[in-house]
Amino acid sequence: MGKAPKRTFKDRVNPLVSASIPNVVSKVSSKEEVPALLKKLTSSDANDRVWAAASASNLLVSDDSRVRRMLLANNVVSALIERLSDSVPDVVIQATGALHNLAAVDQGAAEEISRKNIYAAIQALVPRLAKSIDDIIKDNDDGKKLDNNARTMVFLTTDNLISILWVLCETVPSSLKHINGMALIPFLISFFNVVGRLPPSLIQTAGQFLYTLTQDNIHAKRALISHPNSIQNLMKVVVSQQPSETVTPEDVAVVRILAGGILSNIKPTVVAQLEKTYKNHPEGIPSEETEPWEVHSKVLLQVIADYIAFDIHDAAARAAATIKAITTSRAETAANGVERAADTKHEAELDSLNTRISYVQLALELAANIFTDEGASDPDSDPTASAKDNTAEGDNEGSDDGEDEDQDHEMADDSDADEEGLEGDVSDDEDGHRSTDDFDADDMEELLAEESTTVQKTDEEIQHSILGAFISVIIPSLRRLAEPTRMSTLTTALNECLTASTSDSFAIHLVTSTVEGFATLHDRALGCFNNFLLVIEESIKSWFRLHSDSVASWWGFLIAVAEHLFSVENPPADFAAVDQRLRFVILEPAVGCMWTLARSVDGDVPVTPQQIEGLIHVCESAPTADIRVKAVGVLGNIARRQPGFVQDNNRIGVYLLDSIISKPLLAHTASASTKKASPALNSDIDVEPIVEALDLIYDIYGDKTYDYDAPVFVQGNFLARLRQVYQPIRKLSKSIDRRKDRELRDRADLAVENLYGFLAYKESEYKN
């Protein structure tokens, strides 16, 4: 179980930055035009400098990457950074807009911007901008001198500068040291003190950057915690912020979510400091220190629930209509031989929709992380799960993860492995404790009654916890947000938005980036749901038995998502790779949820033979080992069902043994024998699915009394076939470089050791 994946900076550019500048260049006919354009950046005429910066901004984000390369080759980055110190505000805003747009769309350019030390130029601008913003808020004499246009310039320039640092923070790892050194925390946190008095977009940009900056960055976390009243002010924003005439409820919700996200980032550091402060206090941390954080989490979940409760299918329809309007306008102007004017209205609408989707993604990320951090410890854990956890911890205490010592067992026809304790018989101990033979029907009835009471009590406690809040206010929206739309796959989106006359590289990019946004939204919704399932599985697994109807409903929905993705026709060959990648962006977390759900209920899901074949198809078509592991995990847990599912077990068991384990290993061994010895024997084989399948085989066929063991494992000659793969998996395990991938090597070594023990166990089991 882990936190939601970090949300990365969207490559959105600002289409409005240069829209108001007359005669801005949007294309160049020859490379000679580029130096002439850049020369005007240093013109003594301010209008020339504004025009040149705006033109550069347009060209840097145009469809023609050739023009961008020419500009970069002519040192446009340095020229634009120099303009940040220009005395004319119009020049500065166009230069910052150009740098922001360039960094957002070009990773290499972002690195160059960082190397050219944009940080010093921004650091020089921040005090001036901060003073102007303070003057505007206080409406003092200096503030009154700034008319609406001048104020807008201040706000847009500040937004662009923060956005530049935000994208550098996320795309250029080395930038973090420079940004930390700029001591921007007081400047960024100040925006949360004046919500309602500044443009919401500016506060949101500052909040997004501060949220990113406080992730995995102890320097920023400590700076924020030590800043006077910062935590208290952020908590006030989360719990009490109300809309005003200038701020919509939606904008307020975004600001509250961002404030809550920043608090969630710093909470572990705050708690660690409190534990250190109160470590010698017999009562521990006082409730007055912890209660505000508990209130914050519950309120934030409700804010998130309200924000994500929107119609995703309506959003998809609006996105399609807007793209149609933009591409149709482009096609008409091109057909008439007229240079295209910026369709700022529709571009702004699409940008607004993409922004909303990105904030929903952020909200889902926060919800998943809040639940992961707090759900498992609230309420009390499942007693049976705790007992199992304690046993597992005890079993692991003696494990040795020190030196690399390969297991050199050799398999023989007749194993001499020690059989003592393998079969797990329980008998009376020296103290006369009761054996399993004395356990009768009355005992079972009593045990089940006690367990039922415990489960119901746990369910009642859940209703008043973070877990209960999550179930009641977040889960209902996750299913809606995970449901694919017409804009969720490339094939349907292209058919929905484009015609033969409007389909050019710009239009295809527009559609693809929109599909990416919807696919990522589904991914986040499913990831958030999977975190919920993981917490329940690890802490109160008995909850699933009390809510079997929900389990069946969730399973049906996840299957429907997967079936939809496979039912959509394939796009033209030129888009096949992108289409597959985007489909699996959704399919992988869906299969991951199936895996967790099936594992949590010991495979007891309402699966059909057709769905089993569909999961096998996922294994066969998966582009990565990670997806294949998840699909294998689902199949393996389904195969554990009994009694009465022998045919399903046979189909899955044979598939796992033949297609996932034996064929790849034997083919790899044959291939390796024809080549010279290589230190990377595992380079042409995915190890993870093999290890996962082996681990599942041990669980599935761990007892000969299972109703499928004799007709499948015995009659299918699984024992001999597993014996055949022992040496290949052993050699494969040894070929994994522990220094490069210690976890995989350890898993593979353990799989080899367990295979050796499993073969010995099954042989002794059948002898008895």
Secondary structure, DSSP 4 states (H G I P E B T S, - for coil): --PPPPPPPP----TTTTTTSTT-----SSTTHHHHHHHGGG-SSHHHHHHHHHHHHHHHTSS-HHHHHHHHHTTHHHHHHHGGG-SSHHHHHHHHHHHHHHHHH-HHHHHHHHHTTHHHHHHHHHHHHHHHHHHHHHT-HHHHTS-HHHHHHHHHHHHHHHHHHHHHHHH-TTHHHHHHHT--HHHHHGGGGSTTSS-HHHHHHHHHHHHHHTSS-HHHHHHHHHSTTHHHHHHHHHHH----SSS-HHHHHHHHHHHHHHHHHHHHHHHHHHHHHTTT-TT-S-HHHHHHHHHHHHHHHHHHHHHH-S-HHHHHHHHHHHHHHHHHHHHHHHHTTPPPPP-HHHHHHHHHHHHHHHHHHHHHHHHHHHHHHHTTTSSPPPHHHHHHHHHHHHHHTT---SS---------SS-----TTTT------TT-PPPGGG--HHHHHHHHHHHHHHHHHHHHHHTTSHHHHHHHHTHHHHHHHHS--TTSSHHHHHHHH--TTT-SHHHHHHHHHHHHHHHHHHHHHHHHHHHHHHHHHHH-TTHHHHTHHHHHHHHHHHHHHHHHHHHSPP--GGGHHHHHHHHHHHHHHHHHHHHHHHHHTTT-S---HHHHHHHHHHHHH-SSHHHHHHHHHHHHHHTT--SS-HHHHHHHHHHIIIIIIIHHHHHHHHHHHTS---TTGGGGS-HHHHHHHHHHHHHHTS-TTSTTIIIIIITTTHHHHHHHTHHHHHHHHHHS-TTT-HHHHHHHHHHHHHHHHHHHHHHHHHH-
